[in-house]
Amino acid sequence: MPGSPVHARPPGPADDLDLAGIRVDPLAFLTTLAAEFGDLCSHRTRGEVVWFVNRPDLVRHILKDNYTAWTKAGTPDDFMLTPLLGKGLLTSDGPAWERQRRLCAPAFRPRRVEEFDSLMTEAAVDLADAWERAAGEGRTIRVDHDFTALTLRIVADALLGADLAAAGRGFGRAVDDINRFIGHFDGEPGTPTVADADLALLRRRYTAAQTFLARVVGMLVAARRYTGPPTDRPADLLDAMLGARDAHGDALSNRELHDQVLTMVMAGHETTAKALSWTVHLLDRHPEAAAAVRAELAEVLAGQLPRAADLPRLELTRRCLEEAIRLYPPVWLISRRAAADDVLDGRHVPEGTLVCISPWTLHRHPAVWEEPELFRPERFTATARAARPAHAYVPFGGGPRVCIGQSFALTEAVLVLATVLQRLELRGVAGHPVVPEALVTLRPRDGLLMTAHPFAAGGRS
């Protein structure tokens, strides 16, 4: 009958594809798939048909308009992250997720986040001091590693009121071991992309890291329940979550609180560190934009440390960050399963269908972004934003499940950039490749090696 949905898979390769082959370069695979078969396409691997959605209106339908018909259960995210993070905001669904979101949301309101501006800039000052020492000694810096340590320090202090350096170097090493293990799986249990002997070592390190992180977080949460909020500093985000109550007067359980804290520590530092890394990389590649950012910092800050009150005037700095995560979105793949039958672009989607969205390809859609491969911060002026379709830009996801930490991440990243870039120029090491690698997050495959140079007024130092 006219108007009935088409009961057939979207166009795509006819053959069953080797998932290990896809994992060699998933970004190239998705780019080619969309270019050859369109904005709603599919491929088959291990007998399962996977739909790929690459159009803003369809992304909006899944993430916002009909989001209750889509679940994270049984997706690659679920397989990879639930064993580590439990059922926190990133991995839970349905009523459990809705309750957690309502209880945690007040802690992440923009005004609450802005109370941590001094904490963020003080950590950035320490990093800039370390990079100045490296400059004086002629040493190369591993920018991506240093940003990871910085963002871990900030989120742990803001969330827990804790200095995780007290746990020794174990916390950072545990995070690295977990990322390394998860990054060598193709999204389902038992499907590694490395040799058995290497996998056994990765698994042992992952298990040890998982145990370590759970114990550290459990100890910190238990200590706060026992001691109450700090008296010598503003209440942190953990206190806000401890004090939250739902409509029935119930608080987060110990298990829920543990899972939320671990989720926020892990997800809250990794993605921001990658966003900072890609931003300084692109500013190095575009010296005219870097000079304009320095001019803005000089005018707005006049040599002072940035504060939350300065954020509205640091417009170009923020636009450069947003353009960087358009080109290099730290979360490069979003997956959902149909919890009920649905319709996408006139095609019937059977319950249980796995659907993937990639910010990497969506942020490069030629119908939305003019010359999409170019770095153009002006794409994020108010006028340009208003002209774009909703859900064309989803570095933090979209709809009701948009990342709860979005305001925290953007505030932190802009303040860190402003603190560091008014003092230092960061230059890439000649000959060192900077290639995106899509593992848990989108990271520089061989790291980001740079040299720091104290800023000299009037041009590049």
C-alpha positions, -999 to +999 in steps of 0.1 A: +000+000+000+013+036-007+034+050+020+042+016+036+078+013+048+102-007+027+110-041+043+145-045+030+180-037+044+195-004+032+220-005+003+255-017+011+281-044+003+265-077-004+292-098+011+297-106+048+327-084+057+356-094+079+353-073+111+390-075+118+396-059+084+372-031+092+390-025+125+423-018+107+410+016+097+373+020+107+373+057+098+382+050+062+357+022+061+328+044+073+338+072+050+339+049+020+306+032+030+287+065+032+303+078+000+294+047-020+260+038-006+245+070+009+233+085+042+214+054+052+233+023+043+244-010+058+269-038+059+269-074+071+294-089+094+293-122+112+258-127+097+244-095+114+233-066+093+245-033+108+228-001+097+248+031+093+231+065+096+248+097+084+221+124+080+212+149+107+174+144+106+178+106+110+204+111+138+179+134+155+151+108+152+173+081+169+189+103+196+160+127+203+126+124+187+121+086+192+149+079+216+128+056+239+127+031+210+164+028+210+187+012+236+223+009+244+218-028+256+236-052+233+256-025+215+295-024+212+295+003+239+276-020+262+300-049+256+330-028+261+321-005+289+295-022+312+320-047+327+342-018+336+318+010+346+288-009+357+254+006+351+261+043+353+247+071+331+268+060+301+256+024+300+222+023+318+188+025+300+151+031+306+138+041+341+171+034+358+189+058+335+161+085+339+163+083+377+201+086+377+200+115+353+176+134+374+196+128+405+230+137+390+219+166+367+219+194+394+256+187+401+265+196+365+245+227+359+266+254+343+266+277+373+277+249+395+305+239+371+318+275+370+326+273+407+355+251+398+372+276+375+401+283+399+407+246+403+409+242+365+432+272+359+455+263+388+460+228+373+467+244+339+493+268+355+512+238+369+512+222+334+524+254+318+551+257+344+562+221+336+562+228+299+583+260+304+609+239+323+609+215+294+614+244+270+643+256+290+659+222+290+652+217+253+630+187+259+601+174+237+568+171+255+542+143+250+512+167+249+485+140+248+498+122+279+502+155+298+467+166+289+454+132+301+471+137+335+458+172+337+422+164+330+423+134+354+436+157+381+408+182+374+379+158+373+391+139+404+394+171+424+361+186+412+342+154+415+358+138+446+378+166+463+407+141+460+442+143+446+445+110+428+483+114+428+479+101+463+472+067+447+506+069+432+510+066+394+487+036+396+456+055+386+470+069+353+486+035+345+453+017+352+435+040+328+461+034+301+459-004+306+421-003+303+421+018+272+447-005+256+427-036+263+393-023+252+409-007+221+420-041+208+385-055+207+361-051+178+330-044+200+319-079+210+332-103+236+358-128+225+368-110+193+403-095+199+424-079+172+458-090+186+476-123+190+466-146+218+498-141+238+495-104+236+458-106+245+466-126+276+489-099+289+465-072+280+437-090+298+457-095+330+466-059+331+430-049+324+417-071+352+443-057+377+435-021+366+397-027+369+402-040+405+425-011+414+401+015+401+371+000+418+389-001+451+401+035+449+367+048+439+350+027+466+374+040+492+369+076+483+331+073+482+330+054+516+353+080+531+331+109+521+300+091+534+318+088+567+334+122+570+308+143+553+316+173+530+349+192+533+348+223+555+378+241+540+366+243+504+334+245+483+314+213+482+324+191+452+302+172+428+302+141+449+286+160+477+259+172+453+252+136+442+252+123+478+226+149+488+203+144+457+169+127+463+144+114+438+106+120+439+103+093+465+130+108+487+155+081+479+192+087+473+216+070+450+225+036+463+261+027+471+263+007+439+248+035+418+270+061+433+301+039+427+292+034+391+284+071+385+317+082+400+338+057+381+319+066+349+325+103+354+362+100+363+369+077+333+347+094+306+352+129+321+389+131+316+397+110+285+375+128+260+385+163+272+422+154+270+418+143+234+398+175+226+427+196+240+453+176+221+435+179+187+430+217+193+466+225+199+476+203+170+453+222+147+464+256+160+500+246+153+490+237+117+471+270+113+494+298+127+470+326+116+443+311+139+468+306+167+478+343+164+442+354+165+436+333+196+467+349+213+454+383+204+420+375+220+437+362+251+458+393+254+428+416+250+404+398+273+428+386+300+456+412+299+480+387+314+457+375+342+444+340+347+411+333+331+380+328+351+345+316+343+334+353+340+358+356+310+343+327+291+317+348+271+345+370+257+368+341+248+347+335+217+374+326+193+392+303+217+360+283+221+352+283+184+387+268+177+380+241+203+346+233+188+360+232+153+388+209+164+362+184+178+342+187+147+372+174+127+385+151+154+355+141+176+369+122+206+337+100+206+338+089+170+311+062+171+276+061+187+256+028+186+221+019+195+198-012+191+162-009+181+142-018+213+110-018+191+102-017+154+108+018+139+110+035+105+141+054+091+137+073+059+108+051+048+126+018+057+113-006+083+138-011+111+131-045+128+134-047+166+170-057+176+187-040+146+221-025+154+225+011+141+257+031+142+262+069+139+297+083+134+304+119+143+336+115+122+315+112+089+285+133+101+308+162+109+322+160+073+289+157+055+293+179+023+257+189+023+261+205+057+297+216+059+313+236+031+349+223+024+345+200+054+381+189+057+393+225+063+398+240+098+374+270+099+365+282+134+340+307+119+316+277+115+307+282+152+296+318+152+260+322+164+248+329+128+265+298+114+251+276+142+216+288+136+218+280+099+228+243+105+203+215+109+199+201+144+221+171+152+246+179+124+271+183+152+271+158+179+305+156+197+286+151+230+258+130+216+223+144+214+188+144+227+180+136+263+211+115+266+235+143+256+266+141+278+258+154+313+294+167+315+292+188+284+293+221+303+321+209+325+342+197+296+338+229+275+345+252+305+375+232+315+389+230+280+386+267+272+401+277+306+430+253+301+437+266+266+435+302+277+459+296+306+485+277+285+483+296+252+487+330+267+521+318+279+533+292+254+534+284+218+533+247+210+549+234+179+547+200+164+579+180+160+590+179+124+586+144+108+565+130+136+532+117+122+499+128+137+474+103+125+440+097+141+434+062+155+399+051+164+401+031+195+379+038+226+384+075+217+399+092+187+435+097+196+468+105+179+481+070+169+517+078+177+511+104+204+514+141+200+550+152+203+555+190+205+580+216+218+570+245+240+582+280+234+575+310+257+553+334+239+571+363+223+550+394+216+547+403+180+548+369+164+560+334+165+588+330+191 
